[in-house]
């Protein structure tokens, strides 16, 4: 797959199904991928908060 194809398939999520849950394995994969997200001047300024309970999501 070339970069143009990837760029053309990109989209922003406008809505999601809150009843669909990630498995622990899927969540771990996402967290691993987030570590590879690019940042300006490789500053890596991000912090991630995972809310997995209803109380945490409120």
C-alpha positions as CSV (number, residue, x, y, z in Angstrom):
1,X,0.0,0.0,0.0
2,X,1.4,3.4,-0.9
3,X,1.2,6.6,1.1
4,X,-1.4,8.2,-1.3
5,X,-3.8,5.2,-0.8
6,X,-3.4,5.4,2.9
7,X,-4.0,9.2,3.0
8,X,-7.1,8.9,0.8
9,X,-8.6,6.2,3.2
10,X,-8.1,8.4,6.3
11,X,-11.2,9.8,8.0
12,X,-12.2,11.4,11.3
13,X,-14.7,9.5,13.4
14,X,-17.9,11.5,13.9
15,X,-19.8,9.0,15.9
16,X,-19.2,5.6,17.5
17,X,-21.1,2.8,19.1
18,X,-20.6,3.0,22.9
19,X,-21.9,-0.5,23.4
20,X,-19.0,-2.0,21.4
21,X,-16.2,-2.8,23.8
22,X,-12.5,-3.5,23.0
23,X,-11.0,-6.7,24.3
24,X,-8.0,-6.4,26.6
25,X,-5.8,-7.6,23.8
26,X,-7.2,-5.0,21.4
27,X,-6.7,-2.2,24.0
28,X,-3.1,-3.3,24.5
29,X,-2.5,-3.2,20.7
30,X,-3.9,0.3,20.5
31,X,-1.8,1.5,23.5
32,X,1.3,0.0,21.8
33,X,0.5,1.8,18.5
34,X,-0.1,5.1,20.2
35,X,3.5,5.0,21.4
36,X,4.6,5.3,17.7
37,X,2.5,8.4,17.0
38,X,4.6,11.1,15.5
39,X,5.2,14.4,17.4
40,X,6.8,17.7,16.5
41,X,10.6,17.5,17.0
42,X,10.1,14.1,18.6
43,X,9.0,15.8,21.8
44,X,6.4,13.1,22.6
45,X,4.2,15.4,24.8
46,X,1.2,13.1,25.0
47,X,-0.4,11.4,28.0
48,X,-3.2,8.9,27.6
49,X,-6.0,8.3,30.0
50,X,-8.1,5.1,29.6
51,X,-11.5,5.2,31.1
52,X,-12.8,1.6,31.2
53,X,-15.5,1.9,33.9
54,X,-18.8,3.7,33.7
55,X,-17.7,5.8,36.7
56,X,-14.5,6.7,34.9
57,X,-16.3,7.7,31.7
58,X,-18.7,10.1,33.6
